[in-house]
């Protein structure tokens, strides 16, 4: 990392011509614009959610500061019945389920396929083939239906908890651990589980952090599976499906002559509730995530 | 490097000499650990592949995969001769091409320019802020889009300054509008996150090279295009080829949330068509599976070809 710093200041030879300074300024402005564009839509939502509903409906364009008086009426309305809260809990349940089961499969798959066994290449091909060719959503639905999973929470947990790309990432993770550490542990009499969980995983955890975060994001984002597998059972709906329904019904109802502003407000509140925790949490992991991403790409 | 390679080959030689009996005796526990993984891939990936025979059947859920009437290629005939198919194919291709060109270039250029910024803290802040949209869910992205592009939305107003009429852009059925919206949303969400590996690669470009060039009088711009860019070029190439392989697979989920009957002409893609034929109002499982299979086959062809090129050109590959 130190290198880049000095690199930026290799100005010992650089002549700071006015032309270069202008270009520098343009780049900085452009980068600032990108940062602004990345953040401002969310800011708009947060500020709208604490705005006064009636004035918000008449407001046009960006909401930089709350419109009208600051009020938390929207949040009160959102939590009036517990369906949004239930949706939130459902989403958390699905994320935990996906990540747990997926990570177990990734760990076993990655470990086995990084061992020196005679079936190694066959089994790797077995996994990788699913990356090349897929059955698609309809046959998968039929399979889940025949397993009796349609209408249950399992349909939102099992089918997408891992995939070939995550298994490959896990193989890379285990292969990045020096062979000698593992061998010496084996000589000392450690079994497979001890080798996996106590020796190898702590050394290659960034790889698994990346697969875990990606699995979590997929599960967190999933609304289509819910729309397909539990369409009428609102008690099992994840948060995302609620957002989708709210927005879809709001779009229609905005065309009414005299719409009720509170539904408009609720939309922003739900978006804020659904987005803010993740946005606030991710900087905590960012360094490790970046490292994992970079390592994964290097090894690829 | 060569040392590792030698070891790798030696490993293979040794493995060849193992008997199966010895292998199972040594590794039975390893194989046992793999059983759950095999189960998962069999049930959720391989069995659905067999389910693709639905594309050749007049499928009735009550009769199952094997009881339904076999109709041969009739579903494909219906799919290919329908008047929506050509439009759907055109839209899919257009959005895939936009995704490959503009969508791919964005993170590379962003990384190149951001690494030219010398203010360290500013640079890091921009980088972290640019990751944020990646953590926003697809439903929220799409509701933000419909909010910002509505006739009173912020983007619509900004566009009206540039001389465009104020309108609900998402309901605009003219040709490039929906394609551009979809591409732009993809960039908004993925640019920062996608730039991570390029940023890392740029940070690893040899400092000596830059210094030598600077002493020889190369300007920063010359150095950027003559040193930084060529050094990360192999990585860019690999990422590009990988993206070709995946372009028919991913990135279409948002369309389901954004399109409406008014914009079906320009927004409908194979993926959404497949979905509507299976879960929409007029269900035709056979045609739906046929269209899914068609998309899958094209995706496979692209993936295999791009993988071959990648292996030849850059020595590394996705699979």
Interface residues (C-beta under 8 A of the other chain):
Chain A: X1 X3 X4 X5 X6 X7 X8 X9 X10 X12 X13 X14 X20 X23 X24 X27 X28 X30 X31 X32 X34 X35 X37 X38 X39 X41 X42 X44 X45 X60 X61 X62 X104 X105 X108 X109 X111 X112 X113 X115 X116 X117 X118 X119 X123 X126 X127 X128 X130 X131 X132 X133 X134 X135 X136 X137 X138 X139 X140 X141 X142 X143 X145 X146 X147 X158 X159 X161 X162 X167 X192 X217 X220 X221 X223 X224 X227 X228 X240 X241 X243 X244 X246 X247 X251 X267 X271 X274 X275 X278 X279 X282 X283 X286 X290 X293 X294 X297 X300
Chain B: X11 X15 X18 X20 X23 X27 X29 X30 X31 X33 X34 X36 X37 X38 X40 X41 X43 X44 X45 X46 X47 X48 X49 X50 X51 X52 X54 X61 X64 X65 X110 X113 X114 X115 X116 X117 X118 X119 X120 X122 X123 X125 X126 X128 X129 X130 X131 X132 X133 X134 X135 X136 X137 X138 X139 X140 X142 X143 X144 X146 X147 X148 X152 X153 X154 X157 X188 X191 X192 X196 X197 X200 X203 X207 X210 X211 X214 X215 X217 X219 X220 X221 X235 X238 X249 X253 X256 X257 X274 X275 X278 X279 X285 X288 X289 X292 X293 X295 X296 X299 X300 X303 X304 X316 X318 X319
